[in-house]
């Protein structure tokens, strides 16, 4: 039977969806984490799910990816199961959001499925185990430690020896009780702790679930933040002979002037990419009983808004700064639309919850067929084609 694990997920989905969304997600993480320790589990996943058309090979931050389909931050906040996620066929995986200190996040319930809308609302609030716990876990999974006496991990010369074939990104944020005036210190702290492990960092300044966080997208606050983070990144890269890309994740709810100002500030610094977009606090016409819950909305209702934002960003940035498109991607056509709008690569989250682990293989196959149909020889040829 083709993709029996995905078939099993689809059969179990009605039972899974009957329970509390966050508890089900936590059980899934624990189960996958447990099975990943069993010899043969990850190879089984790869056999089931990995199938990459050479047409999908692409460049992102000077690294060749097998495909441009990534997993968005928030699914694996603490970096517990990223080897298994790579085994599903993602070209890159972003873990986090992680903060300097552990925190519980907002009161429960705080995660809601909107089945009729193929959407999710969350107000989790950066619940995570903290940067040092993530570092310990990544050490155990992927790296050999030489010493941990310095303010960051000192590694042997072969770091970053990621055992996975994809690119690992880390999404970083500030603790809830850190004031905006001191937010820069939190971002610099997490960057310093996790620098050896990330093939890129994303600055999350656009979650709607940490009070006033989105104010960091405003011109002067963003300039202060980027100045400090870029300076620290450059220092660490020089010390370790690395080039670590920095990305900024923006909100889809920015008005035209604020977005334009944010883009101008990004261009002042050594920022290598933009993620468009985070969840929205807007509420389009929704059908689900959970439509009035506060928090960030993701999934199909975000699809058109995030694609429009990508078009705007590409018109401003062109090909000079890669854009990663995220929001409502459920099939290859959705991914293709964002790529033609200007996205170099895309990320999935909500659709994985609804469609199961076979989604990645499906999206890749459909995207390859669309590229071939339109005569493209590579993903990069299609980037920004709508312009």
Secondary structure per residue as TSV (DSSP state, phi and psi in degrees):
chain	resnum	aa	ss	phi	psi
A	1	X	-	360.0	132.9
A	2	X	T	-72.5	130.7
A	3	X	T	49.9	57.7
A	4	X	H	-61.7	-30.2
A	5	X	H	-67.5	-37.5
A	6	X	H	-71.1	-36.6
A	7	X	H	-60.1	-42.6
A	8	X	H	-63.0	-41.1
A	9	X	H	-60.4	-44.3
A	10	X	H	-63.8	-35.4
A	11	X	H	-69.6	-34.8
A	12	X	H	-85.0	-14.6
A	13	X	H	-55.5	-43.5
A	14	X	H	-58.1	-35.6
A	15	X	H	-73.7	-39.9
A	16	X	H	-64.0	-42.1
A	17	X	T	-74.0	-10.5
A	18	X	T	-77.6	-17.6
A	19	X	S	-96.8	173.5
A	20	X	-	-59.9	131.3
A	21	X	H	-60.2	-43.9
A	22	X	H	-71.3	-38.6
A	23	X	H	-64.4	-39.7
A	24	X	H	-63.7	-42.6
A	25	X	H	-63.4	-41.6
A	26	X	H	-64.7	-39.6
A	27	X	H	-65.3	-38.5
A	28	X	H	-61.7	-47.1
A	29	X	H	-59.5	-44.8
A	30	X	H	-63.8	-41.4
A	31	X	H	-65.0	-47.5
A	32	X	H	-64.8	-39.1
A	33	X	H	-61.8	-41.4
A	34	X	H	-65.8	-50.5
A	35	X	H	-66.9	-27.0
A	36	X	H	-66.2	-20.4
A	37	X	T	-82.1	-10.5
A	38	X	S	-85.9	124.0
A	39	X	T	-54.7	132.3
A	40	X	T	99.7	-16.0
A	41	X	H	-68.9	-49.7
A	42	X	H	-64.5	-42.5
A	43	X	H	-59.4	-35.0
A	44	X	H	-63.2	-44.1
A	45	X	H	-60.4	-45.0
A	46	X	H	-61.1	-41.2
A	47	X	H	-63.5	-36.8
A	48	X	H	-74.9	-38.7
A	49	X	H	-117.5	-23.4
A	50	X	-	-85.7	120.7
A	51	X	-	-154.7	104.4
A	52	X	-	-113.5	122.3
A	53	X	-	-75.0	130.9
A	54	X	G	-54.2	-23.8
A	55	X	G	-63.0	-22.7
A	56	X	G	-87.6	-8.8
A	57	X	-	-59.3	136.2
A	58	X	E	-152.2	165.7
A	59	X	E	-103.5	134.4
A	60	X	E	-141.8	118.8
A	61	X	T	55.0	42.7
A	62	X	T	67.2	17.6
A	63	X	E	-120.5	140.1
A	64	X	E	-83.6	125.9
A	65	X	E	-105.6	148.0
A	66	X	S	-68.0	-26.2
A	67	X	-	-161.6	161.6
A	68	X	S	-93.4	16.4
A	69	X	E	-96.6	117.4
A	70	X	E	-116.7	168.7
A	71	X	E	-103.6	129.6
A	72	X	-	-74.6	157.2
A	73	X	T	-62.6	154.3
A	74	X	T	108.4	-25.8
A	75	X	S	-75.7	-43.6
A	76	X	S	-123.8	78.5
A	77	X	T	-63.6	-31.4
A	78	X	T	-109.7	10.8
A	79	X	S	66.2	37.7
A	80	X	S	-84.1	-32.9
A	81	X	S	-130.8	23.1
A	82	X	H	-61.9	-31.6
A	83	X	H	-60.4	-38.3
A	84	X	H	-69.3	-34.3
A	85	X	H	-67.9	-39.1
A	86	X	H	-62.4	-35.0
A	87	X	H	-68.8	-14.5
A	88	X	T	-79.4	-11.2
A	89	X	T	110.1	7.8
A	90	X	-	-65.5	141.8
A	91	X	S	-76.7	-28.5
A	92	X	E	-153.0	152.8
A	93	X	E	-132.8	133.6
A	94	X	E	-113.1	119.2
A	95	X	E	-100.4	164.8
A	96	X	E	106.7	-172.2
A	97	X	E	-77.3	137.2
A	98	X	E	-117.9	143.1
A	99	X	-	-117.5	166.6
A	100	X	S	-57.7	-48.6
A	101	X	S	-107.6	151.7
A	102	X	-	-61.9	148.6
A	103	X	B	-152.8	152.5
A	104	X	-	-81.6	-21.9
A	105	X	-	85.8	-164.7
A	106	X	S	-80.9	163.5
A	107	X	-	-61.0	148.6
A	108	X	S	-88.5	156.5
A	109	X	-	-72.7	149.2
A	110	X	-	-147.5	11.4
A	111	X	E	-140.6	125.6
A	112	X	E	-135.6	132.1
A	113	X	E	-88.8	134.5
A	114	X	E	-110.9	82.2
A	115	X	G	-59.0	-44.2
A	116	X	G	-65.0	-21.3
A	117	X	G	-106.5	-1.6
A	118	X	T	49.5	55.2
A	119	X	E	-142.4	169.9
A	120	X	E	-138.5	140.7
A	121	X	E	-114.8	129.8
A	122	X	E	-131.7	147.4
A	123	X	-	-135.8	47.4
A	124	X	-	-62.7	-45.5
A	125	X	-	82.8	44.5
A	126	X	S	54.6	43.5
A	127	X	-	-68.3	124.2
A	128	X	B	-165.6	169.2
A	129	X	-	-92.2	2.8
A	130	X	-	93.9	160.0
A	131	X	H	-65.9	-39.0
A	132	X	H	-70.0	-35.4
A	133	X	H	-64.8	-40.3
A	134	X	H	-63.3	-41.4
A	135	X	H	-60.4	-44.9
A	136	X	H	-58.7	-41.9
A	137	X	H	-67.3	-41.8
A	138	X	H	-68.0	-34.7
A	139	X	H	-59.7	-48.9
A	140	X	H	-62.4	-34.0
A	141	X	H	-84.8	-37.0
A	142	X	H	-134.1	-16.8
A	143	X	-	-131.1	155.1
A	144	X	-	-100.4	127.2
A	145	X	E	-91.3	133.0
A	146	X	E	-93.4	-43.1
A	147	X	E	-161.7	148.7
A	148	X	-	-125.1	31.2
A	149	X	-	-85.0	-22.9
A	150	X	S	-84.5	-176.8
A	151	X	S	-74.4	-13.3
A	152	X	S	-130.0	167.0
A	153	X	-	-68.5	131.3
A	154	X	E	-95.1	125.6
A	155	X	E	-115.0	161.7
A	156	X	-	-66.9	166.9
A	157	X	T	-63.8	-19.0
A	158	X	T	-86.6	7.2
A	159	X	-	-75.5	154.4
A	160	X	S	-85.4	106.6
A	161	X	-	-87.7	68.5
A	162	X	-	-66.2	124.8
A	163	X	S	-73.9	-14.0
A	164	X	S	-92.4	156.1
A	165	X	S	-83.4	-9.5
A	166	X	S	-96.6	-177.7
A	167	X	E	-99.0	131.1
A	168	X	E	-102.9	119.1
A	169	X	E	-108.6	153.7
A	170	X	E	-125.7	126.5
A	171	X	E	-96.5	126.1
A	172	X	E	-122.6	150.9
A	173	X	-	-146.9	-171.5
A	174	X	-	-108.0	154.5
A	175	X	-	-69.2	151.5
A	176	X	T	-59.2	-38.2
A	177	X	T	-88.2	4.8
A	178	X	S	-86.2	126.9
A	179	X	-	-68.0	159.1
A	180	X	G	-60.6	-33.9
A	181	X	G	-63.2	-28.3
A	182	X	G	-106.4	7.5
A	183	X	H	-60.3	-36.8
A	184	X	H	-54.9	-39.5
A	185	X	H	-61.7	-36.4
A	186	X	H	-66.2	-45.6
A	187	X	H	-64.5	-41.8
A	188	X	H	-65.1	-38.6
A	189	X	H	-62.6	-48.6
A	190	X	H	-65.6	-41.4
A	191	X	H	-57.7	-42.8
A	192	X	H	-65.6	-41.6
A	193	X	H	-68.2	-40.2
A	194	X	H	-105.2	4.4
A	195	X	T	-51.4	-40.6
A	196	X	T	-65.1	-18.5
A	197	X	T	-103.9	-19.0
A	198	X	-	-93.7	135.4
A	199	X	S	-89.2	-11.1
A	200	X	E	-162.8	157.6
A	201	X	E	-116.1	144.4
A	202	X	E	-116.9	127.6
A	203	X	E	-87.8	112.4
A	204	X	E	-88.4	102.2
A	205	X	-	-119.9	19.4
A	206	X	-	-132.0	5.9
A	207	X	-	-67.3	136.8
A	208	X	T	-84.0	1.3
A	209	X	T	-104.4	2.6
A	210	X	S	-117.3	123.1
A	211	X	T	-54.6	128.2
A	212	X	T	68.5	2.8
A	213	X	G	-57.1	-39.0
A	214	X	G	-65.6	-13.6
A	215	X	G	-65.5	-19.4
A	216	X	G	-69.3	-11.2
A	217	X	G	-80.4	-14.1
A	218	X	S	-72.7	152.8
A	219	X	H	-50.8	-57.2
A	220	X	H	-70.6	-41.1
A	221	X	H	-63.3	-41.1
A	222	X	H	-65.2	-38.6
A	223	X	H	-63.4	-43.3
A	224	X	H	-62.9	-44.9
A	225	X	H	-62.2	-50.1
A	226	X	H	-66.5	-34.9
A	227	X	H	-60.2	-46.9
A	228	X	H	-70.1	-44.8
A	229	X	H	-68.6	-43.0
A	230	X	H	-64.7	-38.7
A	231	X	H	-62.1	-44.8
A	232	X	H	-68.2	-41.8
A	233	X	H	-59.1	-45.2
A	234	X	H	-62.8	-39.6
A	235	X	H	-62.8	-47.4
A	236	X	H	-65.5	-40.2
A	237	X	H	-63.2	-41.2
A	238	X	H	-62.5	-42.1
A	239	X	H	-66.5	-26.3
A	240	X	H	-120.8	13.4
A	241	X	T	52.5	53.3
A	242	X	-	-128.8	166.0
A	243	X	-	-131.6	100.5
A	244	X	-	-101.6	111.6
A	245	X	E	-64.1	143.5
A	246	X	E	-114.4	131.4
A	247	X	E	-119.5	157.1
A	248	X	E	-122.9	130.0
A	249	X	E	-98.9	121.7
A	250	X	E	-106.2	157.5
A	251	X	-	-85.7	147.6
A	252	X	T	-78.8	-4.5
A	253	X	T	-97.3	5.7
A	254	X	-	-67.9	138.2
A	255	X	-	-75.1	169.1
A	256	X	H	-59.5	-42.8
A	257	X	H	-67.0	-43.9
A	258	X	H	-64.6	-41.8
A	259	X	H	-62.0	-43.9
A	260	X	H	-62.5	-42.5
A	261	X	H	-64.7	-40.1
A	262	X	H	-62.2	-43.8
A	263	X	H	-62.2	-41.8
A	264	X	H	-62.6	-39.1
A	265	X	H	-66.8	-42.7
A	266	X	H	-55.8	-38.2
A	267	X	T	-72.2	-13.8
A	268	X	T	-78.9	-17.4
A	269	X	T	-121.1	171.0
A	270	X	T	-83.7	71.3
A	271	X	-	-104.8	132.8
A	272	X	-	-100.2	-6.3
A	273	X	E	-172.9	164.1
A	274	X	E	-129.1	139.5
A	275	X	E	-107.6	124.2
A	276	X	E	-128.8	103.6
A	277	X	-	-151.3	179.3
A	278	X	-	-77.3	-171.9
A	279	X	-	-73.7	164.6
A	280	X	B	-112.5	147.5
A	281	X	-	-94.4	-4.6
A	282	X	-	-70.4	153.8
A	283	X	-	-128.0	93.7
A	284	X	-	-67.8	-178.1
A	285	X	S	-62.1	113.2
A	286	X	-	-118.2	157.0
A	287	X	-	-109.6	-25.0
A	288	X	S	-68.5	154.9
A	289	X	T	-66.8	-18.1
A	290	X	T	-92.4	11.0
A	291	X	T	-60.7	-24.4
A	292	X	T	-92.9	-0.5
A	293	X	-	-64.5	141.3
A	294	X	-	-78.9	155.2
A	295	X	S	131.2	-171.7
A	296	X	E	-91.9	131.4
A	297	X	E	-95.7	132.5
A	298	X	E	-131.9	170.4
A	299	X	E	103.2	-157.7
A	300	X	G	-53.5	-41.5
A	301	X	G	-62.6	-18.1
A	302	X	G	-90.7	-11.2
A	303	X	H	-54.9	-56.0
A	304	X	H	-68.1	-38.1
A	305	X	H	-64.7	-44.0
A	306	X	H	-67.1	-37.2
A	307	X	H	-66.1	-40.0
A	308	X	H	-62.8	-37.4
A	309	X	H	-65.7	-39.1
A	310	X	H	-60.9	-43.9
A	311	X	H	-60.3	-42.9
A	312	X	H	-63.4	-45.3
A	313	X	H	-64.6	-40.8
A	314	X	H	-67.1	-35.7
A	315	X	H	-63.0	-32.0
A	316	X	H	-83.9	-40.3
A	317	X	H	-100.6	-24.7
A	318	X	T	60.9	-144.9
A	319	X	T	-90.3	2.7
A	320	X	S	-68.3	-31.3
A	321	X	S	-131.0	113.1
A	322	X	E	-57.1	140.8
A	323	X	E	-112.5	129.4
A	324	X	E	-102.3	119.5
A	325	X	E	-93.5	131.9
A	326	X	E	-145.8	139.5
A	327	X	S	138.7	100.9
A	328	X	S	75.8	26.5
A	329	X	-	-86.7	113.1
A	330	X	-	-117.9	-10.2
A	331	X	S	-156.9	178.5
A	332	X	H	-63.7	-35.3
A	333	X	H	-63.9	-38.1
A	334	X	H	-63.8	-43.8
A	335	X	H	-63.6	-42.7
A	336	X	H	-62.1	-40.1
A	337	X	H	-61.1	-42.4
A	338	X	H	-69.9	-36.3
A	339	X	H	-64.9	-45.6
A	340	X	H	-66.0	-27.6
A	341	X	H	-73.0	-19.9
A	342	X	T	137.4	1.9
A	343	X	-	-80.4	129.0
A	344	X	S	-73.0	-34.0
A	345	X	E	-149.5	170.7
A	346	X	E	-135.2	163.4
A	347	X	E	-129.8	150.9
A	348	X	E	-122.6	147.5
A	349	X	S	-147.5	-70.7
A	350	X	H	-57.8	-40.9
A	351	X	H	-62.7	-30.4
A	352	X	H	-64.7	-34.4
A	353	X	H	-66.1	-41.8
A	354	X	H	-80.7	-37.1
A	355	X	H	-99.8	-21.2
A	356	X	-	90.2	178.0
A	357	X	T	-64.8	-20.3
A	358	X	T	-74.6	-7.2
A	359	X	H	-59.7	-40.3
A	360	X	H	-61.4	-47.2
A	361	X	H	-62.0	-39.9
A	362	X	H	-63.6	-48.6
A	363	X	H	-60.8	-42.1
A	364	X	H	-63.8	-44.3
A	365	X	H	-63.7	-43.2
A	366	X	H	-67.5	-39.5
A	367	X	H	-64.0	-43.3
A	368	X	H	-60.8	-40.8
A	369	X	H	-63.5	-39.8
A	370	X	H	-68.6	-40.7
A	371	X	H	-62.2	-44.7
A	372	X	H	-65.4	-40.7
A	373	X	H	-58.6	-38.6
A	374	X	T	-92.7	6.9
A	375	X	T	82.1	15.0
A	376	X	-	-81.9	140.7
A	377	X	S	-93.8	-11.1
A	378	X	S	-159.5	164.3
A	379	X	H	-62.7	-42.5
A	380	X	H	-58.9	-31.5
A	381	X	H	-64.8	-28.1
A	382	X	H	-88.9	-14.7
A	383	X	T	-62.4	121.4
A	384	X	T	76.2	16.0
A	385	X	T	-60.0	-29.6
A	386	X	T	-66.1	-18.4
A	387	X	-	-87.8	360.0
